[in-house]
Amino acid sequence: MKRLRENLFLKYRDVVEASQRIARQKGNPEFAIGLSRLADIENKGTVPSIYRLYSLGTIYGMDFNAVLAIFGVNVSQMPADSMGLGFPRTRAARFDPAGATVVESPFDLEGSFDLKSTTYVSRHIHRWGKLPVLLLQSLDLRKQRYAFIGTEDWSMHPLIRPGSFVQVDEAKRQIKREQQLHEHEKPIYFLEYRTGFRCGWCTVRDGWLIVQSHPASGVPPEIYKYPSEVDVLGQVVGVAMRLDPEKRRRTGS
C-alpha cells in the first residue's frame, strides 16, 4: 500500500484529506482514514475496514477486487470455494459474472473436430486462451483430461446424453470387478479403440473386454481383445450436459 501511494506522489496528508472528502460525500465517517491508521496500514500490516478499503481503492484508482487481493482475498476464487463446501441442500449460486476474472480454458482446437463423433478433447488442444467463466475455476484444466460425447453417440443415453462434455480421470484405468450396483454407481470408462472413442460399463473376462451400453440406448454391447484392441483411458468422473428437452430429443435410429 505504501508503494502504491508513493508511486502516485501522494503524501499521508493527501490520502487522509481525500478519504475525508469521500466520507462527506457518502455521509459516513467510516470512509475516512486517520493519519495514524494509514501509517499502521502501511507499516504494521493493519487490515483496514471495508469502508477504508473502498476509500483507498478510490484514491489510488484501483479496482476494489485488486485492493482486496493485496490483503490476500481473491474474489475470483469464491465460486470454486463455494462449490467445495459441500452443503447437503441444493442452493442457488449468485455470483456476478461481471466481476469474474479470466481462467484458462481450451481456446483453439487443432485439426478437424467432428461434433458427431465422441472425441478425446485433450489431444486436440492446440493452445489455451482465457474465458471469463467463474465456475470453471474449480476445474484443473491442465492436469485433468476431457472428452466430448458425439452428437450421434447414444451409447450411454440417458445417463450421458449426446453432446455432453465429460471429465476423465486417467489415474483410474483399472477395470473394477463386476458388482451388483445401481446404474448411477457403476463406474463408466472412457475407451479408445481402432476407429474411435466411446464410454461404457466394462467387464474383463478371459482376455476380452466387454463394453456394455445403457439398456435404454438400444446400442448393443461390444467385445474387444484386451488390451490389444482397446485402451482404457480412464474413468468418467464428471459430466456436463444440456437438459433442454428440444436439444435432447432423439432423432437418430
N, C-alpha and C positions, 0 to 999 in steps of 0.2 A: 504494500500500500504506500509505503514511503517512496519507493521508486516511481510509482505512478504519479504521485504528487510532484516530485522533483522534475520529472520529465515534462510536466506542464508548466514548470517555473512558478508554481504556487507556493506561497508561504502558509504556515499554520493559520495565521490570521485570515488569509483569503478563504481558506476552506471553512473556517468557523463562521465567518460572515455570510458566505454563500449558503451554508446549511441553515442559518437563521432566517434568511430570506425564503428558503423553501418551507421552513416551519410556519412562517407567517402566511404564505400562500395556501398551505394545507390547513391552517387553523389548528395545528397540532404541534406542541413543543417537543414531542418525541423525535421529530425530524432534525432537531438542532443538535450539533456536535460541539461540546465544550472543548476548550484548548487542552486541558489535562487528559480528557478522554481520547482525543485524537492522538496525543503523544503515547498513551497506553496502547492504542490500537496498532500503532506503527512500531513501537519499541518493546512492548511486553506481550504481544500476541493476544491482547484482549479482543474477544469476539463482539462486534457491535450488534445492536438490536436490528431487527428487520427494517425499522424506520431509518436508522442511521446508515444501514447498507444501501437503502434507496437513495439517500442524500449523497453518499459517496459515489455511487454509480452515476448519478445525475451530474455531479460536479466534474467527475473525471471523464464523462462522455462514454460510459461503458454500459453494455447490456447487463441487466440485473443478474441473469444466469452466469455471466462471466465474473461478476463480483462474488457470487456465491461460490464459484469454483475456486477462487483464491483461498477460501476458508474450508476447502475440502468437500463442498457439497456439489455434486454433479447431478443437476436436474434431469439430464437425459437418461440417467440410469433408473429413474423412478418406475417406469413401466416394467422393466425387467425385474427389478427388486420386488415390485408388487406381485408379479406372476410367481415369484419364488416363495412367497409366504405360505401358499397352500391352504387358504381358508376353506373350510368344508362347504360353505354355502356359495352358490353361484352369485356373482355380483357384476355390476356394470363397471367398465373402466372409463374414466372421464378425463383422460389425459389429452391435452390440447396439441394436435399435430403441428399447429403453427409455431409452437415453441420447440419443435424437435430439432435435434442436431442430426447430422448425417451419419449413416452406418454403411459399412462395406457390404456390397451385395453383387452377385453376378451381373455384369453390365453388358458384356458382349460375348456372344457365343460363336465360336469359330466353326466354319463348315455349315453344312445343311442341318437343320434342326426340324425333323418331321414330327409335328404335333400328333399325328395319327398313331405313331408308334411309341411304345414305352422306351424311355431314353435315360441313360445314366448321365445326368446333367453335369456332375463334377468333372467328367472327362472332356466336356466341350467348352469349359470356361476358358476364354482367351484372355480376358483382362477383368479387373474388378473396378467398379465405379462406386458412386455414392448415391444413396437413396434416403430421403428423409422419412423413414418408416420406423416409428417408435418401437413397436413390439419386436421388430427384427433384432433389436439389440440383445435379446435374450438368447439368440442363436449363435453358436460358434461356427460361423460360415467358413472359417479357414480349416478347422480340424474335422468337422463332420462332413458327410457326403450326402448328396441329394439326387433324387431321380424324379422324372416326370412320367406319370402314367398316361399312356397314349389315349387319345380321344376315342379310339376304337378298341381299346383293351378293356374288356368286360370281365376278365377272369376272376377278379375279387369283388365285383359288384354284388351287394350294395355296401359292403364294408369299406372298400376303397373304390370310389367311382372313377370312371374315365375322366382324364383331365386333372387328376389330383397331383399334388406335389408332396413327395414323401421324403422323410429323413431316414438315412440308413446308417446303422452303427456297424462299422467294419470290424469291430472287435468281437462281434457276436456272429461268427461264421460256423460255429459248431452246431450241427443239427441236434436238437434236443430229442430225447427218446419220446416216443409217442405216448401221450397220456390222455385220459378222458377229461378234456377241458371244454368249457364253453367256447364258442367260436370267437368271442371277444378276448379270450385269454390265450388262445393258441398263438404261438409265435409265427409271424409272417416273414418269409425270407425273400430277399431280392437276388435274383439269379441272372447269370449271363450264360447263354448257350450260343451255338454256332451262328444262328441267324438273328439274334436279338436279345432282349431282356424281358423278364416278367417277374411278377410276385406270386407267392402261393404258400400254402401249408406244405411242409416237406416231411418225408419219411425215407430213411435209408434202410434198404434190405438187400443183403447179399450182393453188394456192389452195384445196386441200382438206386437211383434217386427218384422217388415218386412225388410228383408235384400235383397237389390237389387244389382245384379251383373252388370258389364258393359254390355250394349246390344251387343257389338261386341264379347264378350267372348262366347256366346252361353250357359252360365251357368244359369239355371233357378233361380228365386228368392226363398228365403227360409223364412218360418214363424215360430216364436218361441213364446211360452208364456213368457211374460216379467213381472218380472225379474226371474221367477223361472227356466226357461230352458236355459237362456243365460245371460252372464255377459258382459257388455260393459267395456273393459279395458282402453279405451282411444281413442283419435283421432289421426290419422296418420298425422304427421306434417312435415315429411321429408322422402325422399326415395332415395336410391342409386341403380341403375340397369344398366345392360350391354346393350349396343346399337349395339353390334356386330351382323350383320344380320345372321351369321351362328349359333350363340348361341340363337337367339330369334326365330328361325324358329320353328313353332309349329308342333309337331309330334304326339300329342295326338288326341283325338276324335274331 
